[in-house]
């Protein structure tokens, strides 16, 4: 028992060394949406609901882009662990080209979804307010995708704080731009919601330009910019490896979007309250999501080095860290939800709705932490396809229909939508854990033969 405990403790520094900057970078990315919500809140519930509805669509594409491109961090992590450093510049260059193409495709897909929103019983006043903001967030997906490639590469080669710095640079730029463009100053007219969209897209583009210049000019980047020819075949391999995870995130975030649309049937206040609850819960959830990213890279590195016996200690140590965090987060959401919502908006009805939703989020976070950690573990083992199937079964046949029944038929209201999700996450977490245990039992057995 003491030996197993020592093996778990030995993995904690390596996990935290990757997880902390990844968490900070993810939180910074989330903060762009949070700052939009906070800085638009004084304009009323309609702009706040418009940010929430746009985000519900955009998060599907963010997650799909991240999922497909995450295969790059695993491939680079395996090469880094195996000592094959000369393979990494080619992987990065091909990844940047792939990222640009996927970003453009994601922006076009978001545009194609727009005509469907009026058919989904969303508040007319919210839809009338959001076209410009919606279009600008679609354009935001292009620099976001390419910047994701840079951050993934930096994390996989042991330079995760570079990606974090770039993410925070976008936030730092976004805040003053938001202030100037939302409220106006001097010759700049107040643009309201449209100004927030311009600020977000411009901030991410500037951060990408800085990343590109750093890669092209910094002495420390010389090994990562070795000249390599672009390879369509290599891009295809990355896309094929990442497609199952992109599909998994598509299933998950698509279900989130549908859940948000269901909440929209309860009106503008419910939609605004959901946005406040999600903005707060999303920041807290960056910790398990960041740990999942760190687990994927650590598992890939250990696989590349041939250390199959360390896979379980890496994953279980990460799961222990995530559980500790989420128990504390659950307590904060359960007992401090009203206070937290009041920090975002002064609308009493919105605060009440958000606080009720956060009571459900408190329990949901714990199960989501288990699921995200095991997704990261399977991702590092290049076994994302199985997780995609589990997610589609959990969220669509279980979570979405059950959420509708609990919200409308059982009379629970908007919070009932997320109760259905809680059940789906509990089942998915259990199934993903079983898969990881089975895979590591097989790999360790093969290594011992």
RODO-2510 file (C-alpha; in nm, 4 decimals, decimal comma):
residues 449
     n   res          X          Y          Z
     1     x     0,0000     0,0000     0,0000
     2     x     0,2821     0,2392     0,0899
     3     x     0,4480     0,1626    -0,2438
     4     x     0,1322     0,2491    -0,4359
     5     x     0,0922     0,5709    -0,2367
     6     x     0,4529     0,6651    -0,3085
     7     x     0,3980     0,6000    -0,6808
     8     x     0,0946     0,8312    -0,6794
     9     x     0,2778     1,1080    -0,4921
    10     x     0,5710     1,0845    -0,7323
    11     x     0,3411     1,1798    -1,0207
    12     x     0,1890     1,4875    -0,8566
    13     x     0,4724     1,7356    -0,9352
    14     x     0,4783     1,6401    -1,3039
    15     x     0,0996     1,6673    -1,3329
    16     x     0,0863     2,0018    -1,1535
    17     x     0,3791     2,1340    -1,3562
    18     x     0,1727     2,0882    -1,6709
    19     x    -0,1768     2,1341    -1,5267
    20     x    -0,1273     2,4725    -1,3571
    21     x    -0,0269     2,6634    -1,6735
    22     x    -0,2851     2,4748    -1,8819
    23     x    -0,5542     2,5643    -1,6271
    24     x    -0,4442     2,9264    -1,6287
    25     x    -0,4535     2,9325    -2,0086
    26     x    -0,8001     2,7745    -2,0226
    27     x    -0,9272     3,0129    -1,7564
    28     x    -0,7896     3,3042    -1,9568
    29     x    -0,9747     3,1831    -2,2656
    30     x    -1,2951     3,1505    -2,0630
    31     x    -1,2414     3,4956    -1,9139
    32     x    -1,2992     3,6542    -2,2542
    33     x    -1,6610     3,5360    -2,2389
    34     x    -1,6833     3,6246    -1,8696
    35     x    -1,5580     3,9791    -1,9279
    36     x    -1,8112     4,0169    -2,2091
    37     x    -2,0855     3,9080    -1,9668
    38     x    -1,9699     4,1322    -1,6808
    39     x    -1,9126     4,4408    -1,8946
    40     x    -2,2428     4,4006    -2,0809
    41     x    -2,4510     4,3196    -1,7696
    42     x    -2,5296     4,6887    -1,6952
    43     x    -2,7058     4,7069    -2,0333
    44     x    -2,9700     4,4591    -1,9110
    45     x    -3,0783     4,0979    -1,9490
    46     x    -3,1079     4,1008    -2,3312
    47     x    -2,7357     4,1547    -2,4110
    48     x    -2,6437     3,9076    -2,1370
    49     x    -2,8794     3,6482    -2,2851
    50     x    -2,7385     3,7199    -2,6333
    51     x    -2,3861     3,6418    -2,5100
    52     x    -2,5167     3,3206    -2,3545
    53     x    -2,7024     3,2070    -2,6659
    54     x    -2,4066     3,2891    -2,8928
    55     x    -2,1752     3,1087    -2,6541
    56     x    -2,3998     2,8027    -2,6535
    57     x    -2,3479     2,7703    -3,0286
    58     x    -1,9827     2,8781    -3,0343
    59     x    -1,8792     2,6355    -2,7600
    60     x    -1,9755     2,3447    -2,9859
    61     x    -1,7253     2,4633    -3,2433
    62     x    -1,4604     2,5668    -2,9875
    63     x    -1,4706     2,2198    -2,8392
    64     x    -1,4702     2,0428    -3,1763
    65     x    -1,1706     2,2480    -3,2936
    66     x    -0,9900     2,1796    -2,9670
    67     x    -1,0772     1,8096    -2,9864
    68     x    -0,9479     1,7565    -3,3401
    69     x    -0,6305     1,9581    -3,2801
    70     x    -0,5633     1,7902    -2,9433
    71     x    -0,4260     1,4932    -3,1347
    72     x    -0,1323     1,7187    -3,2161
    73     x    -0,0329     1,7536    -2,8491
    74     x    -0,0480     1,3752    -2,8102
    75     x     0,1641     1,3162    -3,1226
    76     x     0,4186     1,5781    -3,0147
    77     x     0,4125     1,4413    -2,6580
    78     x     0,4923     1,0902    -2,7822
    79     x     0,7787     1,2250    -2,9976
    80     x     0,9089     1,4307    -2,7043
    81     x     0,8959     1,1305    -2,4698
    82     x     1,0718     0,9102    -2,7255
    83     x     1,3501     1,1650    -2,7789
    84     x     1,2510     1,2183    -3,1447
    85     x     1,2905     1,5984    -3,1320
    86     x     1,3570     1,6323    -3,5057
    87     x     1,0034     1,5120    -3,5807
    88     x     0,8433     1,7960    -3,3836
    89     x     0,8979     2,0937    -3,6233
    90     x     0,7218     1,9067    -3,9032
    91     x     0,4319     1,8165    -3,6743
    92     x     0,4008     2,1819    -3,5710
    93     x     0,4107     2,3244    -3,9250
    94     x     0,1543     2,0771    -4,0497
    95     x    -0,0540     2,1450    -3,7405
    96     x    -0,0580     2,5196    -3,8087
    97     x    -0,1826     2,4629    -4,1635
    98     x    -0,4427     2,2166    -4,0392
    99     x    -0,5491     2,4575    -3,7648
   100     x    -0,6065     2,7407    -4,0131
   101     x    -0,8207     2,5177    -4,2336
   102     x    -1,0240     2,3860    -3,9401
   103     x    -1,0739     2,7391    -3,8068
   104     x    -1,2188     2,8583    -4,1373
   105     x    -1,4438     2,5512    -4,1561
   106     x    -1,5667     2,6103    -3,7995
   107     x    -1,6466     2,9765    -3,8758
   108     x    -1,8478     2,8736    -4,1818
   109     x    -2,0347     2,6103    -3,9805
   110     x    -2,1273     2,8663    -3,7141
   111     x    -2,2627     3,0920    -3,9880
   112     x    -2,4682     2,8043    -4,1257
   113     x    -2,6297     2,7463    -3,7829
   114     x    -2,7606     3,1043    -3,7554
   115     x    -3,0761     3,0567    -3,9695
   116     x    -3,1802     2,7658    -3,7459
   117     x    -3,1985     2,9679    -3,4220
   118     x    -3,5355     3,1367    -3,4922
   119     x    -3,6841     2,7893    -3,5422
   120     x    -3,5897     2,6893    -3,1865
   121     x    -3,8304     2,9121    -2,9904
   122     x    -3,5638     3,1511    -2,8632
   123     x    -3,6689     3,4958    -2,7313
   124     x    -3,7213     3,7263    -3,0353
   125     x    -3,5691     4,0280    -2,8587
   126     x    -3,2478     3,8312    -2,7953
   127     x    -3,2197     3,7127    -3,1561
   128     x    -3,2760     4,0684    -3,2816
   129     x    -2,9856     4,1962    -3,0712
   130     x    -2,7194     3,9410    -3,1621
   131     x    -2,6443     3,9134    -3,5406
   132     x    -2,3279     4,1297    -3,5445
   133     x    -2,1925     3,9845    -3,2208
   134     x    -2,2668     3,6322    -3,3446
   135     x    -2,0831     3,6912    -3,6737
   136     x    -1,7763     3,8346    -3,5005
   137     x    -1,7542     3,5390    -3,2623
   138     x    -1,7668     3,3122    -3,5690
   139     x    -1,4631     3,4972    -3,7106
   140     x    -1,2934     3,4634    -3,3702
   141     x    -1,2775     3,0872    -3,4318
   142     x    -1,0066     3,1269    -3,6986
   143     x    -0,7309     3,2815    -3,4815
   144     x    -0,8504     3,0646    -3,1931
   145     x    -0,7814     2,7447    -3,3916
   146     x    -0,4304     2,8466    -3,5003
   147     x    -0,3422     2,9716    -3,1514
   148     x    -0,4621     2,6364    -3,0116
   149     x    -0,1961     2,4645    -3,2244
   150     x     0,0796     2,6850    -3,0832
   151     x    -0,0372     2,6282    -2,7255
   152     x    -0,0654     2,2504    -2,7746
   153     x     0,2887     2,2316    -2,9119
   154     x     0,4361     2,4438    -2,6331
   155     x     0,2640     2,2301    -2,3684
   156     x     0,3792     1,9005    -2,5199
   157     x     0,7486     2,0046    -2,5260
   158     x     0,7498     2,1264    -2,1666
   159     x     0,6935     2,5001    -2,2301
   160     x     0,3296     2,5331    -2,1170
   161     x     0,3652     2,8832    -1,9711
   162     x     0,4185     3,0219    -2,3208
   163     x     0,0668     2,9190    -2,4199
   164     x    -0,0686     3,0563    -2,0947
   165     x     0,0974     3,3910    -2,1536
   166     x    -0,0580     3,4137    -2,4981
   167     x    -0,4042     3,3347    -2,3609
   168     x    -0,3723     3,6026    -2,0919
   169     x    -0,2437     3,8492    -2,3483
   170     x    -0,5754     3,8132    -2,5327
   171     x    -0,7661     3,8807    -2,2078
   172     x    -0,5510     4,1821    -2,1194
   173     x    -0,6145     4,3286    -2,4635
   174     x    -0,9848     4,2398    -2,4570
   175     x    -1,0714     4,4290    -2,1359
   176     x    -0,9750     4,7821    -2,2461
   177     x    -1,1031     4,7177    -2,5977
   178     x    -1,4354     4,6065    -2,4496
   179     x    -1,4582     4,9236    -2,2424
   180     x    -1,3804     5,1507    -2,5376
   181     x    -1,6029     4,9741    -2,7886
   182     x    -1,9011     4,8882    -2,5646
   183     x    -1,9304     5,2290    -2,3993
   184     x    -1,7453     5,4543    -2,6461
   185     x    -1,4779     5,7144    -2,5739
   186     x    -1,3819     6,0312    -2,7572
   187     x    -1,4485     5,9823    -3,1283
   188     x    -1,5478     5,6169    -3,0738
   189     x    -1,9277     5,5735    -3,0540
   190     x    -2,0789     5,3274    -2,8037
   191     x    -2,1316     4,9989    -2,9897
   192     x    -2,2754     4,7882    -2,7078
   193     x    -2,2955     4,4171    -2,7873
   194     x    -2,1311     4,4589    -3,1295
   195     x    -1,8362     4,6331    -2,9620
   196     x    -1,7806     4,3313    -2,7369
   197     x    -1,7651     4,1069    -3,0439
   198     x    -1,5127     4,3332    -3,2201
   199     x    -1,2975     4,3413    -2,9058
   200     x    -1,2935     3,9616    -2,8661
   201     x    -1,2043     3,8894    -3,2301
   202     x    -0,9381     4,1600    -3,2396
   203     x    -0,7797     4,0541    -2,9091
   204     x    -0,7436     3,6911    -3,0203
   205     x    -0,5971     3,7979    -3,3557
   206     x    -0,3356     4,0165    -3,1861
   207     x    -0,2411     3,7314    -2,9497
   208     x    -0,1972     3,5007    -3,2510
   209     x     0,0251     3,7574    -3,4245
   210     x     0,2457     3,7742    -3,1144
   211     x     0,2686     3,3911    -3,1029
   212     x     0,3682     3,3797    -3,4700
   213     x     0,6373     3,6463    -3,4274
   214     x     0,7740     3,4742    -3,1173
   215     x     0,7969     3,1413    -3,3010
   216     x     0,9675     3,3039    -3,6013
   217     x     1,2113     3,5252    -3,4069
   218     x     1,2881     3,3884    -3,0593
   219     x     1,6189     3,2049    -3,0162
   220     x     1,4525     2,9501    -2,7876
   221     x     1,2229     2,8501    -3,0754
   222     x     1,4987     2,7592    -3,3216
   223     x     1,4424     2,3841    -3,2859
   224     x     1,0679     2,4222    -3,3385
   225     x     1,1033     2,6195    -3,6609
   226     x     1,3439     2,3889    -3,8457
   227     x     1,2470     2,3891    -4,2105
   228     x     1,0119     2,1068    -4,2985
   229     x     0,7873     2,0596    -4,5999
   230     x     0,4122     2,0594    -4,5516
   231     x     0,2650     1,7113    -4,5737
   232     x    -0,0989     1,6558    -4,6558
   233     x    -0,0573     1,2945    -4,5437
   234     x     0,0676     1,4057    -4,2010
   235     x    -0,2202     1,6523    -4,1654
   236     x    -0,4583     1,3720    -4,2544
   237     x    -0,3099     1,1485    -3,9817
   238     x    -0,3533     1,4230    -3,7202
   239     x    -0,7094     1,4944    -3,8344
   240     x    -0,8031     1,1249    -3,8316
   241     x    -0,6555     1,0757    -3,4836
   242     x    -0,8287     1,3881    -3,3542
   243     x    -1,1644     1,3285    -3,5234
   244     x    -1,3038     1,0929    -3,2555
   245     x    -1,2243     1,3418    -2,9787
   246     x    -1,3669     1,6240    -3,1886
   247     x    -1,6794     1,4122    -3,2314
   248     x    -1,6911     1,3467    -2,8577
   249     x    -1,6715     1,7161    -2,7756
   250     x    -1,9258     1,7835    -3,0479
   251     x    -2,1641     1,5392    -2,8801
   252     x    -2,1055     1,6937    -2,5384
   253     x    -2,1185     2,0598    -2,6319
   254     x    -2,3988     2,0004    -2,8787
   255     x    -2,5980     1,8619    -2,5897
   256     x    -2,5044     2,1705    -2,3833
   257     x    -2,6310     2,3916    -2,6648
   258     x    -2,9583     2,2004    -2,6875
   259     x    -2,9917     2,2199    -2,3083
   260     x    -2,9419     2,5971    -2,3322
   261     x    -3,2072     2,6151    -2,6020
   262     x    -3,4436     2,4212    -2,3748
   263     x    -3,3720     2,6726    -2,0993
   264     x    -3,4435     2,9494    -2,3536
   265     x    -3,8021     2,8236    -2,3772
   266     x    -3,8484     2,9523    -2,0199
   267     x    -3,7724     3,3107    -2,1328
   268     x    -3,5025     3,5784    -2,1234
   269     x    -3,4491     3,5735    -1,7452
   270     x    -3,3891     3,1964    -1,7467
   271     x    -3,1414     3,2315    -2,0352
   272     x    -2,9578     3,5167    -1,8627
   273     x    -2,9469     3,3242    -1,5326
   274     x    -2,8071     3,0215    -1,7109
   275     x    -2,5332     3,2382    -1,8662
   276     x    -2,4337     3,3742    -1,5238
   277     x    -2,4270     3,0243    -1,3705
   278     x    -2,2280     2,8865    -1,6635
   279     x    -1,9782     3,1732    -1,6565
   280     x    -1,9023     3,1058    -1,2884
   281     x    -1,9142     2,7254    -1,3103
   282     x    -1,7021     2,7357    -1,6253
   283     x    -1,4169     2,9146    -1,4483
   284     x    -1,4191     2,6576    -1,1653
   285     x    -1,4297     2,3743    -1,4184
   286     x    -1,1057     2,4916    -1,5792
   287     x    -0,9139     2,2970    -1,3112
   288     x    -1,0378     1,9452    -1,4044
   289     x    -1,0255     2,0354    -1,7732
   290     x    -0,6657     2,1525    -1,7370
   291     x    -0,5716     1,8418    -1,5410
   292     x    -0,7266     1,6313    -1,8188
   293     x    -0,5017     1,8078    -2,0703
   294     x    -0,1992     1,7470    -1,8485
   295     x    -0,2922     1,3795    -1,8079
   296     x    -0,3177     1,3346    -2,1850
   297     x     0,0302     1,4814    -2,2365
   298     x     0,1883     1,2904    -1,9444
   299     x     0,0354     0,9618    -2,0623
   300     x     0,1567     1,0298    -2,4183
   301     x     0,5082     1,1126    -2,2937
   302     x     0,5251     0,7970    -2,0813
   303     x     0,3986     0,5906    -2,3744
   304     x     0,6660     0,7413    -2,5961
   305     x     0,9320     0,6529    -2,3369
   306     x     0,7946     0,2973    -2,3047
   307     x     0,6953     0,3386    -1,9373
   308     x     0,3612     0,1539    -1,9483
   309     x     0,3680     0,0793    -1,5755
   310     x     0,3416     0,4479    -1,4820
   311     x     0,0130     0,5117    -1,6672
   312     x    -0,2187     0,4199    -1,3793
   313     x    -0,0253     0,6206    -1,1158
   314     x    -0,0322     0,9250    -1,3455
   315     x    -0,4091     0,9027    -1,3966
   316     x    -0,5070     0,8153    -1,0391
   317     x    -0,2890     1,0916    -0,8959
   318     x    -0,4608     1,3363    -1,1302
   319     x    -0,8034     1,2034    -1,0322
   320     x    -0,7226     1,2596    -0,6644
   321     x    -0,6256     1,6214    -0,7321
   322     x    -0,9407     1,6822    -0,9350
   323     x    -1,1665     1,5300    -0,6695
   324     x    -1,0209     1,7507    -0,3941
   325     x    -1,0789     2,0605    -0,6053
   326     x    -1,4318     1,9696    -0,7080
   327     x    -1,5509     1,8909    -0,3570
   328     x    -1,4465     2,2429    -0,2599
   329     x    -1,6053     2,3869    -0,5754
   330     x    -1,9291     2,2013    -0,5047
   331     x    -1,9437     2,3533    -0,1568
   332     x    -1,8793     2,7021    -0,2964
   333     x    -2,1531     2,6718    -0,5583
   334     x    -2,4022     2,5181    -0,3157
   335     x    -2,3584     2,7712    -0,0346
   336     x    -2,2283     3,0798    -0,2154
   337     x    -2,4151     3,0675    -0,5450
   338     x    -2,6378     3,3665    -0,4766
   339     x    -2,3438     3,5811    -0,3677
   340     x    -2,1389     3,4825    -0,6731
   341     x    -2,4279     3,5565    -0,9107
   342     x    -2,4714     3,8957    -0,7443
   343     x    -2,1143     3,9839    -0,8377
   344     x    -2,2041     3,9501    -1,2069
   345     x    -2,5476     4,1140    -1,2232
   346     x    -2,7761     4,3191    -1,0034
   347     x    -3,0970     4,1834    -1,1591
   348     x    -3,2703     4,0033    -0,8708
   349     x    -3,4648     3,7636    -1,0930
   350     x    -3,1510     3,6629    -1,2839
   351     x    -2,9582     3,6145    -0,9564
   352     x    -3,2320     3,3872    -0,8183
   353     x    -3,2376     3,1727    -1,1341
   354     x    -2,8571     3,1465    -1,1462
   355     x    -2,8350     3,0517    -0,7774
   356     x    -3,0894     2,7708    -0,8234
   357     x    -2,8973     2,6336    -1,1206
   358     x    -2,5703     2,6406    -0,9286
   359     x    -2,7150     2,4056    -0,6655
   360     x    -2,7375     2,1415    -0,9407
   361     x    -2,3978     2,2402    -1,0836
   362     x    -2,2443     2,1656    -0,7437
   363     x    -2,3144     1,7921    -0,7789
   364     x    -2,2669     1,7848    -1,1546
   365     x    -1,9094     1,9181    -1,1246
   366     x    -1,7950     1,6131    -0,9254
   367     x    -1,9103     1,3622    -1,1874
   368     x    -1,7817     1,5816    -1,4694
   369     x    -1,4371     1,5795    -1,3074
   370     x    -1,4230     1,1992    -1,3203
   371     x    -1,5357     1,1988    -1,6816
   372     x    -1,2898     1,4664    -1,7984
   373     x    -0,9910     1,2995    -1,6291
   374     x    -1,0649     0,9653    -1,7915
   375     x    -1,1207     1,1319    -2,1283
   376     x    -0,7726     1,2825    -2,0922
   377     x    -0,6244     0,9446    -2,0025
   378     x    -0,7786     0,7718    -2,3047
   379     x    -0,6779     1,0624    -2,5253
   380     x    -0,3144     1,0158    -2,4200
   381     x    -0,3461     0,6477    -2,5132
   382     x    -0,4828     0,7411    -2,8592
   383     x    -0,8130     0,5735    -2,7703
   384     x    -1,0537     0,8646    -2,8138
   385     x    -1,2937     0,6723    -3,0405
   386     x    -1,4446     0,4716    -2,7576
   387     x    -1,5011     0,7872    -2,5537
   388     x    -1,6842     0,9465    -2,8455
   389     x    -1,9361     0,6633    -2,8490
   390     x    -1,9871     0,6815    -2,4730
   391     x    -2,0469     1,0573    -2,4884
   392     x    -2,3031     1,0322    -2,7648
   393     x    -2,4931     0,7643    -2,5753
   394     x    -2,4723     0,9470    -2,2421
   395     x    -2,5709     1,2943    -2,3504
   396     x    -2,8194     1,2403    -2,6308
   397     x    -3,0328     0,9367    -2,5448
   398     x    -2,9995     1,0071    -2,1694
   399     x    -2,9062     1,3622    -2,0715
   400     x    -3,1036     1,5766    -2,3164
   401     x    -3,4376     1,3871    -2,3078
   402     x    -3,4220     1,3396    -1,9312
   403     x    -3,3419     1,7097    -1,8853
   404     x    -3,6474     1,8056    -2,0913
   405     x    -3,8732     1,5752    -1,8915
   406     x    -3,7452     1,6996    -1,5549
   407     x    -3,7632     2,0665    -1,6597
   408     x    -4,1055     2,0644    -1,8278
   409     x    -4,2976     1,7501    -1,7389
   410     x    -4,1792     1,7188    -1,3777
   411     x    -4,2132     2,0931    -1,3249
   412     x    -3,8617     2,1493    -1,1871
   413     x    -3,7947     2,4341    -1,4298
   414     x    -3,4607     2,5363    -1,5871
   415     x    -3,2497     2,3595    -1,3212
   416     x    -3,4110     2,0288    -1,4204
   417     x    -3,2265     2,0423    -1,7511
   418     x    -2,8951     2,0021    -1,5677
   419     x    -3,0289     1,7269    -1,3425
   420     x    -3,0612     1,5169    -1,6574
   421     x    -2,6997     1,5955    -1,7335
   422     x    -2,5899     1,4846    -1,3892
   423     x    -2,7229     1,1338    -1,4575
   424     x    -2,5498     1,1237    -1,7980
   425     x    -2,2144     1,2322    -1,6527
   426     x    -2,2271     0,9729    -1,3752
   427     x    -2,2811     0,6920    -1,6264
   428     x    -2,0171     0,8217    -1,8706
   429     x    -1,7566     0,8572    -1,5947
   430     x    -1,8094     0,4984    -1,4853
   431     x    -1,7829     0,3590    -1,8364
   432     x    -1,4701     0,5596    -1,9223
   433     x    -1,3014     0,4440    -1,6011
   434     x    -1,3760     0,0819    -1,6881
   435     x    -1,2267     0,1327    -2,0339
   436     x    -0,9074     0,2866    -1,8974
   437     x    -0,8585     0,0039    -1,6464
   438     x    -0,9091    -0,2533    -1,9198
   439     x    -0,6666    -0,0812    -2,1577
   440     x    -0,3914    -0,0401    -1,8982
   441     x    -0,4306    -0,4003    -1,7810
   442     x    -0,3760    -0,5143    -2,1401
   443     x    -0,0835    -0,2775    -2,2058
   444     x     0,0942    -0,3683    -1,8825
   445     x     0,0419    -0,7351    -1,9538
   446     x     0,1879    -0,6965    -2,3031
   447     x     0,4866    -0,5036    -2,1628
   448     x     0,5650    -0,7823    -1,9183
   449     x     0,5699    -1,0577    -2,1834
***
